[in-house]
Amino acid sequence: METELLSELNIKTSSDFSGIALVAPIIHQIYWRSAIGSINDRYKEMRKMYGSGLVGAVVRHGRLIIIDNNDKDAAQKRLQSPIMLAERLYSAIAAPIFSEQEVIGVLLVGSRSNRTYFADDIQYVLAMTKEIASLLEIENKQKK
């Protein structure tokens, strides 16, 4: 189901990469659960502390971050993001996934070309974070 959602996300936003990173609160790290459009499997081994890099900043602040042609610091932000470097992404939308007002993960959508993400793309990504949050909550209830 996740794979289908991520594939659909790539198509609807004309992106190359979509991935879900989850928060592991006990060890204070963020890890990649799944991705579509990856050029390698390096994302599977990535672990980030809260607050560092693009994904860490989204978790720390609980806010959407967009790196695209409208961002004058895009090149610098890209260099600070291991996932963007590993996947050769030039533009990205990183949105928090919330459960009960707590950030439990990040949905990242990225493009391997310089581009601008429009309001429709952003709204679609935000809608998908809610759908993913619901799926994760159902999954967690089934584990208990």
Secondary structure as UniProt FT lines:
FT   HELIX           2..13
FT   STRAND          17..24
FT   TURN            25..28
FT   STRAND          29..36
FT   HELIX           42..45
FT   STRAND          47..49
FT   TURN            50..51
FT   HELIX           53..61
FT   STRAND          65..67
FT   TURN            69..70
FT   TURN            72..73
FT   HELIX           74..79
FT   HELIX           82..86
FT   TURN            87..88
FT   STRAND          91..99
FT   TURN            100..101
FT   STRAND          102..111
FT   HELIX           119..143
//
